[in-house]
Amino acid sequence: MTFLWIVATILLVVVLARLMTVVNLASEITKEDNDDTQIKHNTYNGIGFIIFMVAGLGLMVYMTLRYSQYMLPEAASEHGPGLDNLLNVNFAIIAIVFFITQIVLFWFCP
Protein backbone atom coordinates (compact mmCIF):
# COMPACT_ATOMS: atom_id res chain seq x y z
CA MET A 1 0.00 0.00 0.00
CA THR A 2 2.86 2.38 0.79
CA PHE A 3 4.37 1.68 -2.62
CA LEU A 4 1.12 2.78 -4.30
CA TRP A 5 1.15 6.06 -2.36
CA ILE A 6 4.73 6.72 -3.39
CA VAL A 7 3.97 6.00 -7.06
CA ALA A 8 0.82 8.14 -6.94
CA THR A 9 2.74 11.04 -5.39
CA ILE A 10 5.50 10.84 -8.00
CA LEU A 11 2.94 10.73 -10.81
CA LEU A 12 1.10 13.71 -9.34
CA VAL A 13 4.32 15.75 -9.25
CA VAL A 14 5.07 14.82 -12.88
CA VAL A 15 1.54 15.76 -13.99
CA LEU A 16 1.71 19.11 -12.18
CA ALA A 17 5.11 19.87 -13.73
CA ARG A 18 3.75 19.12 -17.20
CA LEU A 19 0.66 21.20 -16.53
CA MET A 20 2.81 24.18 -15.54
CA THR A 21 4.77 23.76 -18.79
CA VAL A 22 1.54 23.76 -20.82
CA VAL A 23 0.32 26.92 -19.04
CA ASN A 24 3.62 28.70 -19.75
CA LEU A 25 3.53 27.70 -23.41
CA ALA A 26 -0.09 28.83 -23.73
CA SER A 27 0.73 32.24 -22.26
CA GLU A 28 3.65 32.63 -24.68
CA ILE A 29 1.45 31.75 -27.66
CA THR A 30 -1.37 34.13 -26.71
CA LYS A 31 1.06 36.95 -25.77
CA GLU A 32 -1.06 37.57 -22.68
CA ASP A 33 -0.04 40.46 -20.43
CA ASN A 34 1.04 38.86 -17.17
CA ASP A 35 0.74 42.06 -15.12
CA ASP A 36 -3.00 42.43 -15.67
CA THR A 37 -3.55 38.75 -15.00
CA GLN A 38 -1.43 38.92 -11.87
CA ILE A 39 -3.40 41.89 -10.52
CA LYS A 40 -6.67 40.06 -11.18
CA HIS A 41 -5.42 36.92 -9.44
CA ASN A 42 -4.08 38.96 -6.49
CA THR A 43 -7.51 40.55 -6.06
CA TYR A 44 -9.23 37.16 -6.06
CA ASN A 45 -6.68 35.73 -3.63
CA GLY A 46 -7.12 38.70 -1.29
CA ILE A 47 -10.88 38.28 -1.27
CA GLY A 48 -10.46 34.55 -0.71
CA PHE A 49 -8.09 35.17 2.22
CA ILE A 50 -10.57 37.52 3.88
CA ILE A 51 -13.45 35.08 3.40
CA PHE A 52 -11.35 32.22 4.74
CA MET A 53 -10.25 34.26 7.77
CA VAL A 54 -13.78 35.41 8.66
CA ALA A 55 -15.19 31.90 8.17
CA GLY A 56 -12.40 30.30 10.21
CA LEU A 57 -12.67 32.73 13.09
CA GLY A 58 -16.46 32.55 13.01
CA LEU A 59 -16.39 28.75 13.11
CA MET A 60 -13.91 28.87 15.98
CA VAL A 61 -16.27 31.09 17.99
CA TYR A 62 -19.27 28.92 17.09
CA MET A 63 -17.55 25.68 18.08
CA THR A 64 -16.27 27.19 21.34
CA LEU A 65 -19.75 28.39 22.30
CA ARG A 66 -21.48 25.25 21.06
CA TYR A 67 -19.25 22.79 22.91
CA SER A 68 -18.27 24.86 25.96
CA GLN A 69 -20.64 22.79 28.09
CA TYR A 70 -18.41 19.77 27.52
CA MET A 71 -15.09 21.48 28.31
CA LEU A 72 -14.98 21.29 32.08
CA PRO A 73 -16.93 18.76 34.13
CA GLU A 74 -18.27 19.61 37.56
CA ALA A 75 -15.52 20.22 40.09
CA ALA A 76 -14.71 17.19 42.26
CA SER A 77 -12.96 19.02 45.09
CA GLU A 78 -13.20 22.29 46.98
CA HIS A 79 -10.26 23.66 45.00
CA GLY A 80 -11.87 22.70 41.68
CA PRO A 81 -13.83 25.93 41.07
CA GLY A 82 -10.70 28.02 41.61
CA LEU A 83 -8.73 25.88 39.17
CA ASP A 84 -11.59 26.01 36.68
CA ASN A 85 -11.53 29.80 36.94
CA LEU A 86 -7.79 29.83 36.24
CA LEU A 87 -8.31 27.59 33.23
CA ASN A 88 -11.06 29.86 31.91
CA VAL A 89 -8.76 32.88 32.29
CA ASN A 90 -6.08 30.93 30.42
CA PHE A 91 -8.56 30.11 27.63
CA ALA A 92 -9.53 33.80 27.40
CA ILE A 93 -5.91 34.95 27.09
CA ILE A 94 -5.17 32.27 24.48
CA ALA A 95 -8.31 33.22 22.51
CA ILE A 96 -7.33 36.91 22.47
CA VAL A 97 -3.81 36.11 21.29
CA PHE A 98 -5.22 33.65 18.72
CA PHE A 99 -7.54 36.25 17.21
CA ILE A 100 -4.83 38.92 17.09
CA THR A 101 -2.25 36.61 15.49
CA GLN A 102 -4.71 35.24 12.94
CA ILE A 103 -5.80 38.71 11.86
CA VAL A 104 -2.18 39.89 11.61
CA LEU A 105 -1.25 36.72 9.71
CA PHE A 106 -3.97 37.25 7.12
CA TRP A 107 -3.26 41.00 6.93
CA PHE A 108 0.42 40.57 6.10
CA CYS A 109 0.12 37.39 4.04
CA PRO A 110 1.18 38.20 0.49
Phi and psi restraints in degrees (value plus and minus 20) as a CYANA .aco file:
   2 THR   PHI     -83.4   -43.4
   2 THR   PSI     -58.5   -18.5
   3 PHE   PHI     -79.7   -39.7
   3 PHE   PSI     -61.3   -21.3
   4 LEU   PHI     -84.0   -44.0
   4 LEU   PSI     -58.9   -18.9
   5 TRP   PHI     -84.9   -44.9
   5 TRP   PSI     -60.5   -20.5
   6 ILE   PHI     -84.4   -44.4
   6 ILE   PSI     -66.0   -26.0
   7 VAL   PHI     -83.3   -43.3
   7 VAL   PSI     -62.7   -22.7
   8 ALA   PHI     -84.0   -44.0
   8 ALA   PSI     -59.6   -19.6
   9 THR   PHI     -85.5   -45.5
   9 THR   PSI     -64.2   -24.2
  10 ILE   PHI     -82.4   -42.4
  10 ILE   PSI     -64.5   -24.5
  11 LEU   PHI     -83.9   -43.9
  11 LEU   PSI     -57.5   -17.5
  12 LEU   PHI     -83.8   -43.8
  12 LEU   PSI     -61.8   -21.8
  13 VAL   PHI     -83.6   -43.6
  13 VAL   PSI     -62.5   -22.5
  14 VAL   PHI     -83.6   -43.6
  14 VAL   PSI     -64.1   -24.1
  15 VAL   PHI     -83.3   -43.3
  15 VAL   PSI     -62.9   -22.9
  16 LEU   PHI     -85.3   -45.3
  16 LEU   PSI     -57.8   -17.8
  17 ALA   PHI     -83.8   -43.8
  17 ALA   PSI     -63.6   -23.6
  18 ARG   PHI     -85.3   -45.3
  18 ARG   PSI     -58.1   -18.1
  19 LEU   PHI     -85.1   -45.1
  19 LEU   PSI     -59.7   -19.7
  20 MET   PHI     -84.4   -44.4
  20 MET   PSI     -56.9   -16.9
  21 THR   PHI     -83.7   -43.7
  21 THR   PSI     -63.0   -23.0
  22 VAL   PHI     -83.4   -43.4
  22 VAL   PSI     -62.0   -22.0
  23 VAL   PHI     -83.9   -43.9
  23 VAL   PSI     -62.3   -22.3
  24 ASN   PHI     -83.4   -43.4
  24 ASN   PSI     -62.8   -22.8
  25 LEU   PHI     -84.7   -44.7
  25 LEU   PSI     -59.6   -19.6
  26 ALA   PHI     -84.9   -44.9
  26 ALA   PSI     -58.5   -18.5
  27 SER   PHI     -90.1   -50.1
  27 SER   PSI     -52.1   -12.1
  28 GLU   PHI     -89.2   -49.2
  28 GLU   PSI     -58.2   -18.2
  29 ILE   PHI     -88.7   -48.7
  29 ILE   PSI     -63.1   -23.1
  30 THR   PHI    -101.6   -61.6
  30 THR   PSI     -28.1    11.9
  31 LYS   PHI      33.7    73.7
  31 LYS   PSI      20.5    60.5
  32 GLU   PHI     -91.5   -51.5
  32 GLU   PSI     121.0   161.0
  33 ASP   PHI     -98.8   -58.8
  33 ASP   PSI      95.0   135.0
  34 ASN   PHI     -91.4   -51.4
  34 ASN   PSI     -46.4    -6.4
  35 ASP   PHI     -86.2   -46.2
  35 ASP   PSI     -66.0   -26.0
  36 ASP   PHI     -84.3   -44.3
  36 ASP   PSI     -60.8   -20.8
  37 THR   PHI     -85.2   -45.2
  37 THR   PSI     -60.5   -20.5
  38 GLN   PHI     -84.4   -44.4
  38 GLN   PSI     -61.7   -21.7
  39 ILE   PHI     -83.1   -43.1
  39 ILE   PSI     -61.9   -21.9
  40 LYS   PHI     -84.2   -44.2
  40 LYS   PSI     -63.2   -23.2
  41 HIS   PHI     -87.7   -47.7
  41 HIS   PSI     -58.2   -18.2
  42 ASN   PHI     -82.0   -42.0
  42 ASN   PSI     -59.7   -19.7
  43 THR   PHI     -83.0   -43.0
  43 THR   PSI     -66.4   -26.4
  44 TYR   PHI     -84.0   -44.0
  44 TYR   PSI     -60.1   -20.1
  45 ASN   PHI     -85.6   -45.6
  45 ASN   PSI     -59.4   -19.4
  46 GLY   PHI     -83.2   -43.2
  46 GLY   PSI     -63.7   -23.7
  47 ILE   PHI     -84.2   -44.2
  47 ILE   PSI     -61.0   -21.0
  48 GLY   PHI     -83.1   -43.1
  48 GLY   PSI     -59.6   -19.6
  49 PHE   PHI     -82.3   -42.3
  49 PHE   PSI     -63.9   -23.9
  50 ILE   PHI     -84.8   -44.8
  50 ILE   PSI     -63.4   -23.4
  51 ILE   PHI     -82.3   -42.3
  51 ILE   PSI     -64.1   -24.1
  52 PHE   PHI     -83.5   -43.5
  52 PHE   PSI     -60.8   -20.8
  53 MET   PHI     -85.7   -45.7
  53 MET   PSI     -67.8   -27.8
  54 VAL   PHI     -84.2   -44.2
  54 VAL   PSI     -62.8   -22.8
  55 ALA   PHI     -84.5   -44.5
  55 ALA   PSI     -63.4   -23.4
  56 GLY   PHI     -84.6   -44.6
  56 GLY   PSI     -65.4   -25.4
  57 LEU   PHI     -88.5   -48.5
  57 LEU   PSI     -57.2   -17.2
  58 GLY   PHI     -84.2   -44.2
  58 GLY   PSI     -62.8   -22.8
  59 LEU   PHI     -86.5   -46.5
  59 LEU   PSI     -53.5   -13.5
  60 MET   PHI     -84.7   -44.7
  60 MET   PSI     -63.3   -23.3
  61 VAL   PHI     -84.9   -44.9
  61 VAL   PSI     -65.1   -25.1
  62 TYR   PHI     -79.2   -39.2
  62 TYR   PSI     -67.8   -27.8
  63 MET   PHI     -86.8   -46.8
  63 MET   PSI     -56.1   -16.1
  64 THR   PHI     -84.8   -44.8
  64 THR   PSI     -64.4   -24.4
  65 LEU   PHI     -90.6   -50.6
  65 LEU   PSI     -59.1   -19.1
  66 ARG   PHI     -86.4   -46.4
  66 ARG   PSI     -60.3   -20.3
  67 TYR   PHI    -129.3   -89.3
  67 TYR   PSI      -4.6    35.4
  68 SER   PHI     -86.2   -46.2
  68 SER   PSI     -45.2    -5.2
  69 GLN   PHI     -87.3   -47.3
  69 GLN   PSI     -39.8     0.2
  70 TYR   PHI    -117.4   -77.4
  70 TYR   PSI     -23.1    16.9
  71 MET   PHI     -91.0   -51.0
  71 MET   PSI     -72.4   -32.4
  72 LEU   PHI    -140.9  -100.9
  72 LEU   PSI     103.2   143.2
  73 PRO   PHI     -93.9   -53.9
  73 PRO   PSI     156.3   196.3
  74 GLU   PHI     -83.7   -43.7
  74 GLU   PSI     121.3   161.3
  75 ALA   PHI     -85.3   -45.3
  75 ALA   PSI     118.3   158.3
  76 ALA   PHI    -119.6   -79.6
  76 ALA   PSI     -24.8    15.2
  77 SER   PHI    -158.8  -118.8
  77 SER   PSI     155.1   195.1
  78 GLU   PHI     -93.1   -53.1
  78 GLU   PSI     -40.8    -0.8
  79 HIS   PHI    -108.7   -68.7
  79 HIS   PSI     -29.1    10.9
  80 GLY   PHI     -78.6   -38.6
  80 GLY   PSI     -67.8   -27.8
  81 PRO   PHI     -81.1   -41.1
  81 PRO   PSI     -55.3   -15.3
  82 GLY   PHI     -86.3   -46.3
  82 GLY   PSI     -61.9   -21.9
  83 LEU   PHI     -87.8   -47.8
  83 LEU   PSI     -57.2   -17.2
  84 ASP   PHI     -82.9   -42.9
  84 ASP   PSI     -58.7   -18.7
  85 ASN   PHI     -83.4   -43.4
  85 ASN   PSI     -63.2   -23.2
  86 LEU   PHI     -81.5   -41.5
  86 LEU   PSI     -60.4   -20.4
  87 LEU   PHI     -86.2   -46.2
  87 LEU   PSI     -59.2   -19.2
  88 ASN   PHI     -85.3   -45.3
  88 ASN   PSI     -58.5   -18.5
  89 VAL   PHI     -83.2   -43.2
  89 VAL   PSI     -61.6   -21.6
  90 ASN   PHI     -81.1   -41.1
  90 ASN   PSI     -64.7   -24.7
  91 PHE   PHI     -80.6   -40.6
  91 PHE   PSI     -59.6   -19.6
  92 ALA   PHI     -85.5   -45.5
  92 ALA   PSI     -63.9   -23.9
  93 ILE   PHI     -83.7   -43.7
  93 ILE   PSI     -64.4   -24.4
  94 ILE   PHI     -82.9   -42.9
  94 ILE   PSI     -59.9   -19.9
  95 ALA   PHI     -84.4   -44.4
  95 ALA   PSI     -62.2   -22.2
  96 ILE   PHI     -82.5   -42.5
  96 ILE   PSI     -66.8   -26.8
  97 VAL   PHI     -83.7   -43.7
  97 VAL   PSI     -59.6   -19.6
  98 PHE   PHI     -79.5   -39.5
  98 PHE   PSI     -69.1   -29.1
  99 PHE   PHI     -83.0   -43.0
  99 PHE   PSI     -63.7   -23.7
 100 ILE   PHI     -82.5   -42.5
 100 ILE   PSI     -66.9   -26.9
 101 THR   PHI     -87.5   -47.5
 101 THR   PSI     -56.2   -16.2
 102 GLN   PHI     -87.0   -47.0
 102 GLN   PSI     -61.5   -21.5
 103 ILE   PHI     -85.4   -45.4
 103 ILE   PSI     -63.3   -23.3
 104 VAL   PHI     -84.2   -44.2
 104 VAL   PSI     -60.9   -20.9
 105 LEU   PHI     -79.2   -39.2
 105 LEU   PSI     -67.5   -27.5
 106 PHE   PHI     -94.0   -54.0
 106 PHE   PSI     -45.3    -5.3
 107 TRP   PHI     -90.5   -50.5
 107 TRP   PSI     -62.4   -22.4
 108 PHE   PHI    -115.3   -75.3
 108 PHE   PSI     -20.3    19.7
 109 CYS   PHI     -90.8   -50.8
 109 CYS   PSI     108.1   148.1
